[in-house]
Amino acid sequence: MIGEDVMAQNAETEQLREQLLRAQRLSSMGALASSVAHEFNNILTTIINYAKLGLGAEGDNRARSEALGKILKGSQRAATIVNSMLGFARNQAHQRELTDLAKLVEEVLILTEKDLSKHHVQVEKRFHERPQALVVPGQIEQILLNLIINARQAMPRGGHLRLELRENRLTHMAEIRVTDTGIGIPPDQLRLIFEPFYTTKQPDENGHGGNGLGLSVCRQIVEQHHGRIRVESVVGKGSTFTVKLPLEN
């Protein structure tokens, strides 16, 4: 009986953990919904205007060709965003697979590009290597999305966001670093930020964020991958979050 009770408790714990991961995932996507919708509106406006231009360019093959090129470019951009969003939403499998971490970073940047631009955040990528790691891709995307959104929220007047990717052959770890030039985190809060429900942020205008679950979930995912997450921060200068994941054997 005791063994059955333990199994039942473990199953319930796992179920609650999965619900938490899904909730945090939806919260992260919700934080981007407004900016993604705005970008789609801009893309559709471009497509409509060039379609009208093309229709009115009867006999002007050069103008019509230019209009068709702009329509194609806008449509491809929309398709890229849709595929990234669908991939993030659907990629909830739990099976680990050998993954190009640089590709994950690039896919998350597609989702966050408009949001970062809207808030005057400049992005810098430094891929020293393109490490391969055995991970659950959707879960690592969730970590990256959360860290990028946090970085943007830490820079309310805009700033600089740097994403670095490298291999540390001595520790046999891939390292992903997310660095912002934001407000920083006071020393007495650094040891608390990964605790569940601890937060220094208020929900934004759409009600997203401020629940204290994001970094706690990030740490949980990293530890399940036998990795580590750490933070360095200076008040008034910014923060760096480093995610370390085991390299391919």
C-alpha positions in Angstrom: 0.0 0.0 0.0 2.8 2.4 0.9 4.4 1.7 -2.5 1.2 2.4 -4.3 0.7 5.7 -2.4 4.2 6.8 -3.3 3.6 6.0 -6.9 0.3 7.9 -6.9 2.0 10.9 -5.3 4.8 10.8 -7.8 2.3 10.7 -10.7 0.4 13.6 -9.2 3.6 15.6 -8.8 4.6 15.0 -12.4 1.1 16.0 -13.6 1.3 19.2 -11.6 4.8 19.9 -13.0 3.6 19.5 -16.5 0.7 21.8 -15.9 3.1 24.4 -14.5 5.3 24.1 -17.6 2.3 24.6 -19.9 1.0 27.6 -18.0 4.4 29.3 -18.0 4.8 28.5 -21.7 1.4 30.1 -22.5 2.3 33.1 -20.3 5.5 33.7 -22.3 3.7 33.5 -25.6 1.0 35.8 -24.3 3.6 38.5 -23.5 4.5 38.5 -27.2 1.0 38.4 -28.6 0.5 42.1 -29.0 3.8 42.8 -30.8 3.3 39.7 -33.1 -0.2 40.8 -34.0 1.1 44.3 -34.8 3.8 42.9 -37.1 1.2 40.8 -38.9 -0.9 43.9 -39.4 2.2 45.7 -40.9 2.9 42.7 -43.2 -0.7 42.5 -44.4 -0.8 46.3 -45.1 2.4 45.9 -47.2 1.0 43.0 -49.1 -2.4 44.8 -49.8 -0.7 48.0 -50.9 1.7 46.2 -53.3 -1.1 44.1 -54.6 -3.1 47.2 -55.5 0.1 48.7 -57.1 0.6 45.6 -59.1 -3.0 45.5 -60.3 -2.7 49.2 -61.3 0.5 48.7 -63.2 -1.0 47.4 -66.4 1.6 47.3 -69.1 4.4 48.3 -66.7 6.2 45.0 -66.2 8.9 46.5 -64.1 6.5 48.0 -61.6 4.4 44.8 -61.5 7.5 42.6 -61.0 8.6 44.9 -58.1 5.2 44.6 -56.5 5.2 40.8 -56.8 8.6 40.7 -55.2 7.5 42.8 -52.2 4.3 40.6 -51.9 6.5 37.4 -51.9 8.9 38.8 -49.4 6.1 39.9 -47.0 4.4 36.5 -47.4 7.6 34.6 -46.6 8.2 36.7 -43.5 4.6 36.0 -42.3 5.1 32.3 -43.0 8.4 32.3 -41.0 6.7 33.9 -38.0 3.7 31.5 -38.1 6.0 28.4 -38.4 8.0 29.6 -35.4 4.9 30.2 -33.3 3.4 26.9 -34.3 6.6 25.1 -33.6 6.9 26.6 -30.2 3.3 25.9 -29.3 3.4 22.3 -30.6 6.8 21.3 -29.5 5.8 19.9 -26.2 7.3 16.4 -26.6 9.4 15.2 -23.8 11.9 13.1 -25.8 15.4 14.5 -26.0 17.1 14.8 -29.3 20.4 16.0 -30.6 19.8 19.7 -31.2 21.7 22.7 -32.8 21.5 25.2 -30.0 22.3 28.1 -32.3 19.2 27.2 -34.4 17.0 27.3 -31.2 18.4 30.8 -30.4 17.7 32.0 -33.9 14.1 30.6 -33.9 13.3 32.4 -30.6 14.7 35.6 -31.9 12.3 35.4 -34.8 9.5 35.4 -32.3 10.9 38.2 -30.1 12.3 40.4 -32.9 9.3 42.8 -33.2 8.8 43.0 -29.4 12.5 43.9 -28.9 12.4 46.4 -31.7 9.3 48.0 -30.3 11.0 48.6 -26.9 14.2 49.9 -28.6 16.4 46.9 -27.7 19.3 46.2 -30.0 20.3 42.6 -30.3 23.8 41.2 -30.8 24.5 37.5 -31.5 27.9 36.0 -30.8 28.0 32.3 -31.8 31.6 31.3 -31.0 30.6 27.7 -31.9 27.4 25.9 -32.8 27.2 23.3 -30.1 25.0 20.2 -30.3 23.3 19.0 -27.1 20.9 16.3 -26.3 17.8 18.3 -25.1 14.1 18.6 -25.3 14.0 21.5 -27.9 10.7 23.0 -26.8 11.9 23.3 -23.2 15.1 25.0 -24.1 13.2 27.4 -26.3 11.0 28.1 -23.3 14.0 29.0 -21.2 15.4 31.3 -23.9 12.1 33.0 -24.5 11.7 33.6 -20.8 15.2 35.0 -20.4 14.9 37.3 -23.4 11.5 38.7 -22.2 13.0 39.2 -18.7 15.9 41.1 -20.3 13.6 43.3 -22.3 11.5 44.1 -19.2 14.7 45.0 -17.3 15.4 47.7 -20.0 12.3 49.9 -19.9 14.0 52.7 -21.9 15.7 50.3 -24.3 19.2 49.0 -24.3 21.5 46.3 -25.6 20.8 42.5 -25.5 23.7 40.1 -26.3 23.2 36.4 -26.8 26.4 34.3 -26.7 26.9 30.7 -27.5 30.1 28.7 -26.9 31.5 25.3 -26.1 33.5 24.7 -22.9 35.4 21.5 -23.7 37.0 21.5 -20.2 33.6 21.1 -18.5 32.0 19.4 -21.6 29.2 22.0 -21.4 27.5 24.2 -23.9 27.0 27.7 -22.5 24.2 30.1 -23.5 24.6 33.6 -22.1 21.9 36.2 -22.2 23.2 39.7 -21.2 21.3 42.9 -20.9 22.1 46.5 -20.0 19.2 46.9 -17.7 18.5 48.0 -14.1 20.3 45.0 -12.6 19.3 42.9 -9.5 20.3 43.9 -6.0 22.7 41.5 -4.3 20.2 40.5 -1.6 17.7 39.4 -4.3 20.1 37.3 -6.4 19.8 34.2 -4.2 16.0 34.4 -4.3 15.1 35.0 -7.9 15.0 31.3 -8.8 12.6 30.5 -5.9 9.0 29.8 -6.8 6.6 32.8 -6.6 9.4 35.3 -5.8 9.3 38.3 -8.1 10.2 41.9 -8.2 8.1 42.6 -11.3 4.5 43.8 -11.7 2.3 42.4 -14.4 2.5 44.4 -17.6 -0.4 46.2 -19.3 -1.7 42.9 -20.7 -1.5 41.1 -17.3 1.6 39.0 -18.2 4.5 38.5 -16.0 5.0 39.1 -12.3 3.9 35.7 -11.1 7.4 34.6 -10.0 7.2 31.3 -11.9 9.4 32.0 -14.9 12.9 31.6 -13.5 11.8 28.8 -11.2 10.6 26.9 -14.2 13.8 27.7 -16.1 15.9 26.3 -13.3 13.7 23.2 -13.1 14.1 22.5 -16.8 17.9 23.1 -16.7 18.4 20.7 -13.8 16.3 18.0 -15.5 18.8 18.3 -18.4 21.7 17.8 -15.8 22.8 21.4 -16.5 23.2 24.6 -14.4 21.9 28.1 -14.5 23.5 31.1 -12.8 23.2 34.9 -12.8 25.6 37.7 -12.4 24.3 41.3 -12.0 25.4 44.8 -11.2 22.7 47.3 -10.2 22.4 50.0 -12.8 24.5 48.2 -15.4 22.7 44.9 -16.2 22.6 41.2 -15.7 24.0 38.0 -17.4 22.2 34.7 -17.2 24.3 31.7 -18.1 22.7 28.4 -19.0 25.0 25.4 -19.1 23.9 22.2 -20.8 25.9 18.9 -21.3 27.4 18.6 -24.8 26.8 15.7 -27.1 28.8 12.7 -25.9 
